[in-house]
Amino acid sequence: MDKQVRVLVEEAQRQGWVARPTKKGFLLLAPDGVGMATVHNTPSDSHWLGNVVSKMRKHGFVWPPRR
């Protein structure tokens, strides 16, 4: 699994998202019960992180993580 994928999934879980493993990655379900996003274990698109985070922010996800 790609390091950025692992960091994103761990942060999503910390913020209340549910990460369900799939054959190729993860299905992330938002705590609001409406939003969802898919993340592949080895993304091939160089813009994948920005695209996924943008979709997740619409459902309350905070990125970069607050420490």
PDB file with one MODEL, atoms N, CA, C and O in Angstrom:
MODEL        1
ATOM      1  N   MET A   1       0.843  -1.176   0.000  1.00  0.00           N
ATOM      2  CA  MET A   1       0.000   0.000   0.000  1.00  0.00           C
ATOM      3  C   MET A   1       0.890   1.241   0.000  1.00  0.00           C
ATOM      4  O   MET A   1       1.905   1.300   0.695  1.00  0.00           O
ATOM      5  N   ASP A   2       0.495   2.206  -0.778  1.00  0.00           N
ATOM      6  CA  ASP A   2       1.198   3.478  -0.877  1.00  0.00           C
ATOM      7  C   ASP A   2       1.149   4.200   0.477  1.00  0.00           C
ATOM      8  O   ASP A   2       0.134   4.152   1.172  1.00  0.00           O
ATOM      9  N   LYS A   3       2.245   4.867   0.847  1.00  0.00           N
ATOM     10  CA  LYS A   3       2.309   5.548   2.143  1.00  0.00           C
ATOM     11  C   LYS A   3       1.247   6.641   2.257  1.00  0.00           C
ATOM     12  O   LYS A   3       0.620   6.781   3.307  1.00  0.00           O
ATOM     13  N   GLN A   4       1.039   7.415   1.193  1.00  0.00           N
ATOM     14  CA  GLN A   4       0.039   8.483   1.237  1.00  0.00           C
ATOM     15  C   GLN A   4      -1.366   7.915   1.412  1.00  0.00           C
ATOM     16  O   GLN A   4      -2.203   8.521   2.082  1.00  0.00           O
ATOM     17  N   VAL A   5      -1.624   6.763   0.819  1.00  0.00           N
ATOM     18  CA  VAL A   5      -2.934   6.110   0.976  1.00  0.00           C
ATOM     19  C   VAL A   5      -3.130   5.733   2.438  1.00  0.00           C
ATOM     20  O   VAL A   5      -4.193   5.972   3.010  1.00  0.00           O
ATOM     21  N   ARG A   6      -2.106   5.147   3.037  1.00  0.00           N
ATOM     22  CA  ARG A   6      -2.192   4.730   4.436  1.00  0.00           C
ATOM     23  C   ARG A   6      -2.448   5.928   5.348  1.00  0.00           C
ATOM     24  O   ARG A   6      -3.287   5.856   6.246  1.00  0.00           O
ATOM     25  N   VAL A   7      -1.733   7.024   5.124  1.00  0.00           N
ATOM     26  CA  VAL A   7      -1.900   8.237   5.943  1.00  0.00           C
ATOM     27  C   VAL A   7      -3.313   8.782   5.774  1.00  0.00           C
ATOM     28  O   VAL A   7      -3.951   9.158   6.757  1.00  0.00           O
ATOM     29  N   LEU A   8      -3.809   8.830   4.542  1.00  0.00           N
ATOM     30  CA  LEU A   8      -5.156   9.339   4.285  1.00  0.00           C
ATOM     31  C   LEU A   8      -6.212   8.479   4.960  1.00  0.00           C
ATOM     32  O   LEU A   8      -7.128   9.008   5.588  1.00  0.00           O
ATOM     33  N   VAL A   9      -6.098   7.166   4.841  1.00  0.00           N
ATOM     34  CA  VAL A   9      -7.080   6.255   5.436  1.00  0.00           C
ATOM     35  C   VAL A   9      -7.050   6.360   6.964  1.00  0.00           C
ATOM     36  O   VAL A   9      -8.101   6.395   7.603  1.00  0.00           O
ATOM     37  N   GLU A  10      -5.856   6.409   7.545  1.00  0.00           N
ATOM     38  CA  GLU A  10      -5.745   6.519   9.003  1.00  0.00           C
ATOM     39  C   GLU A  10      -6.360   7.824   9.504  1.00  0.00           C
ATOM     40  O   GLU A  10      -7.049   7.833  10.523  1.00  0.00           O
ATOM     41  N   GLU A  11      -6.114   8.929   8.791  1.00  0.00           N
ATOM     42  CA  GLU A  11      -6.673  10.218   9.200  1.00  0.00           C
ATOM     43  C   GLU A  11      -8.191  10.228   9.035  1.00  0.00           C
ATOM     44  O   GLU A  11      -8.909  10.778   9.871  1.00  0.00           O
ATOM     45  N   ALA A  12      -8.667   9.625   7.969  1.00  0.00           N
ATOM     46  CA  ALA A  12     -10.117   9.551   7.762  1.00  0.00           C
ATOM     47  C   ALA A  12     -10.777   8.780   8.900  1.00  0.00           C
ATOM     48  O   ALA A  12     -11.822   9.192   9.404  1.00  0.00           O
ATOM     49  N   GLN A  13     -10.179   7.674   9.302  1.00  0.00           N
ATOM     50  CA  GLN A  13     -10.729   6.891  10.411  1.00  0.00           C
ATOM     51  C   GLN A  13     -10.689   7.692  11.704  1.00  0.00           C
ATOM     52  O   GLN A  13     -11.619   7.613  12.506  1.00  0.00           O
ATOM     53  N   ARG A  14      -9.632   8.456  11.916  1.00  0.00           N
ATOM     54  CA  ARG A  14      -9.526   9.276  13.118  1.00  0.00           C
ATOM     55  C   ARG A  14     -10.640  10.319  13.164  1.00  0.00           C
ATOM     56  O   ARG A  14     -11.104  10.695  14.241  1.00  0.00           O
ATOM     57  N   GLN A  15     -11.068  10.786  11.987  1.00  0.00           N
ATOM     58  CA  GLN A  15     -12.118  11.793  11.913  1.00  0.00           C
ATOM     59  C   GLN A  15     -13.516  11.179  11.827  1.00  0.00           C
ATOM     60  O   GLN A  15     -14.490  11.895  11.597  1.00  0.00           O
ATOM     61  N   GLY A  16     -13.621   9.877  12.006  1.00  0.00           N
ATOM     62  CA  GLY A  16     -14.928   9.246  12.072  1.00  0.00           C
ATOM     63  C   GLY A  16     -15.394   8.572  10.795  1.00  0.00           C
ATOM     64  O   GLY A  16     -16.497   8.025  10.758  1.00  0.00           O
ATOM     65  N   TRP A  17     -14.588   8.597   9.759  1.00  0.00           N
ATOM     66  CA  TRP A  17     -14.941   7.918   8.520  1.00  0.00           C
ATOM     67  C   TRP A  17     -14.757   6.410   8.702  1.00  0.00           C
ATOM     68  O   TRP A  17     -13.909   5.975   9.480  1.00  0.00           O
ATOM     69  N   VAL A  18     -15.540   5.629   7.994  1.00  0.00           N
ATOM     70  CA  VAL A  18     -15.423   4.167   8.039  1.00  0.00           C
ATOM     71  C   VAL A  18     -14.678   3.734   6.790  1.00  0.00           C
ATOM     72  O   VAL A  18     -15.079   4.080   5.678  1.00  0.00           O
ATOM     73  N   ALA A  19     -13.595   2.977   6.958  1.00  0.00           N
ATOM     74  CA  ALA A  19     -12.801   2.483   5.835  1.00  0.00           C
ATOM     75  C   ALA A  19     -13.094   1.000   5.634  1.00  0.00           C
ATOM     76  O   ALA A  19     -12.736   0.164   6.463  1.00  0.00           O
ATOM     77  N   ARG A  20     -13.743   0.694   4.533  1.00  0.00           N
ATOM     78  CA  ARG A  20     -14.040  -0.705   4.205  1.00  0.00           C
ATOM     79  C   ARG A  20     -13.065  -1.167   3.131  1.00  0.00           C
ATOM     80  O   ARG A  20     -13.015  -0.579   2.051  1.00  0.00           O
ATOM     81  N   PRO A  21     -12.288  -2.210   3.409  1.00  0.00           N
ATOM     82  CA  PRO A  21     -11.347  -2.695   2.400  1.00  0.00           C
ATOM     83  C   PRO A  21     -12.081  -3.320   1.211  1.00  0.00           C
ATOM     84  O   PRO A  21     -13.113  -3.972   1.367  1.00  0.00           O
ATOM     85  N   THR A  22     -11.521  -3.103   0.027  1.00  0.00           N
ATOM     86  CA  THR A  22     -12.015  -3.723  -1.187  1.00  0.00           C
ATOM     87  C   THR A  22     -10.850  -4.482  -1.821  1.00  0.00           C
ATOM     88  O   THR A  22      -9.744  -4.480  -1.280  1.00  0.00           O
ATOM     89  N   LYS A  23     -11.082  -5.117  -2.938  1.00  0.00           N
ATOM     90  CA  LYS A  23     -10.005  -5.858  -3.605  1.00  0.00           C
ATOM     91  C   LYS A  23      -8.865  -4.945  -4.037  1.00  0.00           C
ATOM     92  O   LYS A  23      -7.701  -5.346  -4.023  1.00  0.00           O
ATOM     93  N   LYS A  24      -9.201  -3.719  -4.419  1.00  0.00           N
ATOM     94  CA  LYS A  24      -8.193  -2.811  -4.970  1.00  0.00           C
ATOM     95  C   LYS A  24      -7.841  -1.635  -4.071  1.00  0.00           C
ATOM     96  O   LYS A  24      -6.993  -0.825  -4.445  1.00  0.00           O
ATOM     97  N   GLY A  25      -8.458  -1.511  -2.901  1.00  0.00           N
ATOM     98  CA  GLY A  25      -8.170  -0.380  -2.029  1.00  0.00           C
ATOM     99  C   GLY A  25      -9.157  -0.260  -0.896  1.00  0.00           C
ATOM    100  O   GLY A  25      -9.378  -1.209  -0.143  1.00  0.00           O
ATOM    101  N   PHE A  26      -9.761   0.934  -0.775  1.00  0.00           N
ATOM    102  CA  PHE A  26     -10.686   1.201   0.321  1.00  0.00           C
ATOM    103  C   PHE A  26     -11.884   2.003  -0.167  1.00  0.00           C
ATOM    104  O   PHE A  26     -11.774   2.839  -1.064  1.00  0.00           O
ATOM    105  N   LEU A  27     -13.012   1.731   0.439  1.00  0.00           N
ATOM    106  CA  LEU A  27     -14.206   2.554   0.290  1.00  0.00           C
ATOM    107  C   LEU A  27     -14.326   3.324   1.592  1.00  0.00           C
ATOM    108  O   LEU A  27     -14.429   2.726   2.663  1.00  0.00           O
ATOM    109  N   LEU A  28     -14.313   4.642   1.506  1.00  0.00           N
ATOM    110  CA  LEU A  28     -14.390   5.495   2.688  1.00  0.00           C
ATOM    111  C   LEU A  28     -15.793   6.062   2.788  1.00  0.00           C
ATOM    112  O   LEU A  28     -16.277   6.709   1.858  1.00  0.00           O
ATOM    113  N   LEU A  29     -16.449   5.819   3.920  1.00  0.00           N
ATOM    114  CA  LEU A  29     -17.816   6.275   4.151  1.00  0.00           C
ATOM    115  C   LEU A  29     -17.807   7.395   5.184  1.00  0.00           C
ATOM    116  O   LEU A  29     -17.242   7.252   6.268  1.00  0.00           O
ATOM    117  N   ALA A  30     -18.433   8.497   4.835  1.00  0.00           N
ATOM    118  CA  ALA A  30     -18.431   9.691   5.683  1.00  0.00           C
ATOM    119  C   ALA A  30     -19.286   9.486   6.928  1.00  0.00           C
ATOM    120  O   ALA A  30     -20.243   8.711   6.909  1.00  0.00           O
ATOM    121  N   PRO A  31     -18.941  10.182   8.013  1.00  0.00           N
ATOM    122  CA  PRO A  31     -19.735  10.091   9.236  1.00  0.00           C
ATOM    123  C   PRO A  31     -21.140  10.667   9.064  1.00  0.00           C
ATOM    124  O   PRO A  31     -22.036  10.333   9.839  1.00  0.00           O
ATOM    125  N   ASP A  32     -21.352  11.533   8.054  1.00  0.00           N
ATOM    126  CA  ASP A  32     -22.682  12.099   7.844  1.00  0.00           C
ATOM    127  C   ASP A  32     -23.643  11.105   7.193  1.00  0.00           C
ATOM    128  O   ASP A  32     -24.833  11.391   7.062  1.00  0.00           O
ATOM    129  N   GLY A  33     -23.136   9.941   6.786  1.00  0.00           N
ATOM    130  CA  GLY A  33     -23.977   8.906   6.204  1.00  0.00           C
ATOM    131  C   GLY A  33     -24.305   9.114   4.742  1.00  0.00           C
ATOM    132  O   GLY A  33     -25.030   8.312   4.154  1.00  0.00           O
ATOM    133  N   VAL A  34     -23.787  10.177   4.141  1.00  0.00           N
ATOM    134  CA  VAL A  34     -24.104  10.480   2.754  1.00  0.00           C
ATOM    135  C   VAL A  34     -22.879  10.337   1.845  1.00  0.00           C
ATOM    136  O   VAL A  34     -22.957   9.707   0.790  1.00  0.00           O
ATOM    137  N   GLY A  35     -21.768  10.915   2.250  1.00  0.00           N
ATOM    138  CA  GLY A  35     -20.586  10.955   1.396  1.00  0.00           C
ATOM    139  C   GLY A  35     -19.791   9.669   1.395  1.00  0.00           C
ATOM    140  O   GLY A  35     -19.779   8.913   2.367  1.00  0.00           O
ATOM    141  N   MET A  36     -19.120   9.442   0.261  1.00  0.00           N
ATOM    142  CA  MET A  36     -18.205   8.315   0.173  1.00  0.00           C
ATOM    143  C   MET A  36     -17.145   8.615  -0.869  1.00  0.00           C
ATOM    144  O   MET A  36     -17.347   9.432  -1.767  1.00  0.00           O
ATOM    145  N   ALA A  37     -16.013   7.942  -0.734  1.00  0.00           N
ATOM    146  CA  ALA A  37     -14.910   8.098  -1.667  1.00  0.00           C
ATOM    147  C   ALA A  37     -14.193   6.764  -1.773  1.00  0.00           C
ATOM    148  O   ALA A  37     -14.200   5.970  -0.832  1.00  0.00           O
ATOM    149  N   THR A  38     -13.580   6.520  -2.914  1.00  0.00           N
ATOM    150  CA  THR A  38     -12.794   5.300  -3.090  1.00  0.00           C
ATOM    151  C   THR A  38     -11.335   5.680  -3.256  1.00  0.00           C
ATOM    152  O   THR A  38     -11.002   6.686  -3.882  1.00  0.00           O
ATOM    153  N   VAL A  39     -10.474   4.854  -2.681  1.00  0.00           N
ATOM    154  CA  VAL A  39      -9.035   5.061  -2.765  1.00  0.00           C
ATOM    155  C   VAL A  39      -8.405   3.728  -3.151  1.00  0.00           C
ATOM    156  O   VAL A  39      -8.689   2.702  -2.534  1.00  0.00           O
ATOM    157  N   HIS A  40      -7.551   3.745  -4.172  1.00  0.00           N
ATOM    158  CA  HIS A  40      -6.858   2.537  -4.589  1.00  0.00           C
ATOM    159  C   HIS A  40      -5.542   2.401  -3.826  1.00  0.00           C
ATOM    160  O   HIS A  40      -4.937   3.395  -3.426  1.00  0.00           O
ATOM    161  N   ASN A  41      -5.112   1.156  -3.633  1.00  0.00           N
ATOM    162  CA  ASN A  41      -3.866   0.908  -2.903  1.00  0.00           C
ATOM    163  C   ASN A  41      -2.658   1.498  -3.612  1.00  0.00           C
ATOM    164  O   ASN A  41      -1.730   1.979  -2.962  1.00  0.00           O
ATOM    165  N   THR A  42      -2.661   1.465  -4.936  1.00  0.00           N
ATOM    166  CA  THR A  42      -1.560   2.017  -5.719  1.00  0.00           C
ATOM    167  C   THR A  42      -2.138   2.937  -6.792  1.00  0.00           C
ATOM    168  O   THR A  42      -2.279   2.522  -7.942  1.00  0.00           O
ATOM    169  N   PRO A  43      -2.472   4.175  -6.439  1.00  0.00           N
ATOM    170  CA  PRO A  43      -3.083   5.094  -7.397  1.00  0.00           C
ATOM    171  C   PRO A  43      -2.128   5.425  -8.542  1.00  0.00           C
ATOM    172  O   PRO A  43      -0.934   5.627  -8.321  1.00  0.00           O
ATOM    173  N   SER A  44      -2.655   5.481  -9.765  1.00  0.00           N
ATOM    174  CA  SER A  44      -1.823   5.763 -10.929  1.00  0.00           C
ATOM    175  C   SER A  44      -1.921   7.227 -11.364  1.00  0.00           C
ATOM    176  O   SER A  44      -1.036   7.721 -12.062  1.00  0.00           O
ATOM    177  N   ASP A  45      -2.967   7.912 -10.969  1.00  0.00           N
ATOM    178  CA  ASP A  45      -3.157   9.315 -11.316  1.00  0.00           C
ATOM    179  C   ASP A  45      -2.356  10.186 -10.349  1.00  0.00           C
ATOM    180  O   ASP A  45      -2.446  10.020  -9.133  1.00  0.00           O
ATOM    181  N   SER A  46      -1.580  11.106 -10.895  1.00  0.00           N
ATOM    182  CA  SER A  46      -0.748  11.949 -10.025  1.00  0.00           C
ATOM    183  C   SER A  46      -1.572  12.949  -9.217  1.00  0.00           C
ATOM    184  O   SER A  46      -1.065  13.527  -8.255  1.00  0.00           O
ATOM    185  N   HIS A  47      -2.817  13.159  -9.588  1.00  0.00           N
ATOM    186  CA  HIS A  47      -3.676  14.111  -8.887  1.00  0.00           C
ATOM    187  C   HIS A  47      -4.670  13.420  -7.965  1.00  0.00           C
ATOM    188  O   HIS A  47      -5.614  14.060  -7.501  1.00  0.00           O
ATOM    189  N   TRP A  48      -4.491  12.155  -7.689  1.00  0.00           N
ATOM    190  CA  TRP A  48      -5.477  11.374  -6.940  1.00  0.00           C
ATOM    191  C   TRP A  48      -5.736  11.954  -5.557  1.00  0.00           C
ATOM    192  O   TRP A  48      -6.887  12.020  -5.125  1.00  0.00           O
ATOM    193  N   LEU A  49      -4.696  12.372  -4.859  1.00  0.00           N
ATOM    194  CA  LEU A  49      -4.869  12.845  -3.482  1.00  0.00           C
ATOM    195  C   LEU A  49      -5.738  14.102  -3.449  1.00  0.00           C
ATOM    196  O   LEU A  49      -6.672  14.188  -2.652  1.00  0.00           O
ATOM    197  N   GLY A  50      -5.440  15.062  -4.295  1.00  0.00           N
ATOM    198  CA  GLY A  50      -6.235  16.287  -4.339  1.00  0.00           C
ATOM    199  C   GLY A  50      -7.687  16.020  -4.712  1.00  0.00           C
ATOM    200  O   GLY A  50      -8.600  16.630  -4.155  1.00  0.00           O
ATOM    201  N   ASN A  51      -7.897  15.107  -5.657  1.00  0.00           N
ATOM    202  CA  ASN A  51      -9.262  14.780  -6.079  1.00  0.00           C
ATOM    203  C   ASN A  51     -10.059  14.118  -4.966  1.00  0.00           C
ATOM    204  O   ASN A  51     -11.215  14.473  -4.737  1.00  0.00           O
ATOM    205  N   VAL A  52      -9.454  13.160  -4.271  1.00  0.00           N
ATOM    206  CA  VAL A  52     -10.151  12.446  -3.200  1.00  0.00           C
ATOM    207  C   VAL A  52     -10.416  13.375  -2.020  1.00  0.00           C
ATOM    208  O   VAL A  52     -11.515  13.381  -1.466  1.00  0.00           O
ATOM    209  N   VAL A  53      -9.414  14.156  -1.636  1.00  0.00           N
ATOM    210  CA  VAL A  53      -9.573  15.066  -0.504  1.00  0.00           C
ATOM    211  C   VAL A  53     -10.649  16.110  -0.811  1.00  0.00           C
ATOM    212  O   VAL A  53     -11.440  16.457   0.066  1.00  0.00           O
ATOM    213  N   SER A  54     -10.684  16.608  -2.036  1.00  0.00           N
ATOM    214  CA  SER A  54     -11.706  17.577  -2.416  1.00  0.00           C
ATOM    215  C   SER A  54     -13.107  16.989  -2.249  1.00  0.00           C
ATOM    216  O   SER A  54     -14.011  17.650  -1.738  1.00  0.00           O
ATOM    217  N   LYS A  55     -13.270  15.772  -2.676  1.00  0.00           N
ATOM    218  CA  LYS A  55     -14.571  15.102  -2.544  1.00  0.00           C
ATOM    219  C   LYS A  55     -14.920  14.886  -1.069  1.00  0.00           C
ATOM    220  O   LYS A  55     -16.074  15.047  -0.672  1.00  0.00           O
ATOM    221  N   MET A  56     -13.927  14.523  -0.265  1.00  0.00           N
ATOM    222  CA  MET A  56     -14.164  14.241   1.148  1.00  0.00           C
ATOM    223  C   MET A  56     -14.432  15.519   1.948  1.00  0.00           C
ATOM    224  O   MET A  56     -15.200  15.489   2.909  1.00  0.00           O
ATOM    225  N   ARG A  57     -13.814  16.635   1.570  1.00  0.00           N
ATOM    226  CA  ARG A  57     -14.024  17.903   2.286  1.00  0.00           C
ATOM    227  C   ARG A  57     -15.477  18.345   2.235  1.00  0.00           C
ATOM    228  O   ARG A  57     -15.956  19.007   3.155  1.00  0.00           O
ATOM    229  N   LYS A  58     -16.178  17.989   1.178  1.00  0.00           N
ATOM    230  CA  LYS A  58     -17.594  18.354   1.047  1.00  0.00           C
ATOM    231  C   LYS A  58     -18.446  17.681   2.115  1.00  0.00           C
ATOM    232  O   LYS A  58     -19.602  18.048   2.322  1.00  0.00           O
ATOM    233  N   HIS A  59     -17.864  16.693   2.791  1.00  0.00           N
ATOM    234  CA  HIS A  59     -18.585  15.956   3.828  1.00  0.00           C
ATOM    235  C   HIS A  59     -17.894  16.060   5.181  1.00  0.00           C
ATOM    236  O   HIS A  59     -18.050  15.186   6.034  1.00  0.00           O
ATOM    237  N   GLY A  60     -17.124  17.138   5.376  1.00  0.00           N
ATOM    238  CA  GLY A  60     -16.571  17.447   6.689  1.00  0.00           C
ATOM    239  C   GLY A  60     -15.151  16.995   6.957  1.00  0.00           C
ATOM    240  O   GLY A  60     -14.660  17.176   8.071  1.00  0.00           O
ATOM    241  N   PHE A  61     -14.470  16.415   5.981  1.00  0.00           N
ATOM    242  CA  PHE A  61     -13.095  15.958   6.186  1.00  0.00           C
ATOM    243  C   PHE A  61     -12.158  17.152   6.243  1.00  0.00           C
ATOM    244  O   PHE A  61     -12.306  18.092   5.462  1.00  0.00           O
ATOM    245  N   VAL A  62     -11.196  17.128   7.155  1.00  0.00           N
ATOM    246  CA  VAL A  62     -10.228  18.214   7.309  1.00  0.00           C
ATOM    247  C   VAL A  62      -8.863  17.707   6.859  1.00  0.00           C
ATOM    248  O   VAL A  62      -8.348  16.718   7.381  1.00  0.00           O
ATOM    249  N   TRP A  63      -8.280  18.414   5.868  1.00  0.00           N
ATOM    250  CA  TRP A  63      -6.951  18.064   5.357  1.00  0.00           C
ATOM    251  C   TRP A  63      -6.226  19.353   5.038  1.00  0.00           C
ATOM    252  O   TRP A  63      -6.848  20.218   4.420  1.00  0.00           O
ATOM    253  N   PRO A  64      -4.998  19.562   5.391  1.00  0.00           N
ATOM    254  CA  PRO A  64      -4.141  18.629   6.103  1.00  0.00           C
ATOM    255  C   PRO A  64      -4.600  18.455   7.554  1.00  0.00           C
ATOM    256  O   PRO A  64      -5.262  19.323   8.124  1.00  0.00           O
ATOM    257  N   PRO A  65      -4.233  17.322   8.126  1.00  0.00           N
ATOM    258  CA  PRO A  65      -4.697  17.029   9.490  1.00  0.00           C
ATOM    259  C   PRO A  65      -4.197  18.056  10.500  1.00  0.00           C
ATOM    260  O   PRO A  65      -3.061  18.525  10.433  1.00  0.00           O
ATOM    261  N   ARG A  66      -5.067  18.385  11.422  1.00  0.00           N
ATOM    262  CA  ARG A  66      -4.680  19.277  12.527  1.00  0.00           C
ATOM    263  C   ARG A  66      -3.941  18.465  13.567  1.00  0.00           C
ATOM    264  O   ARG A  66      -4.357  17.358  13.908  1.00  0.00           O
ATOM    265  N   ARG A  67      -2.878  18.991  14.058  1.00  0.00           N
ATOM    266  CA  ARG A  67      -2.099  18.264  15.092  1.00  0.00           C
ATOM    267  C   ARG A  67      -2.104  19.010  16.379  1.00  0.00           C
ATOM    268  O   ARG A  67      -1.507  18.559  17.356  1.00  0.00           O
TER     269      ARG A  67
ENDMDL
END
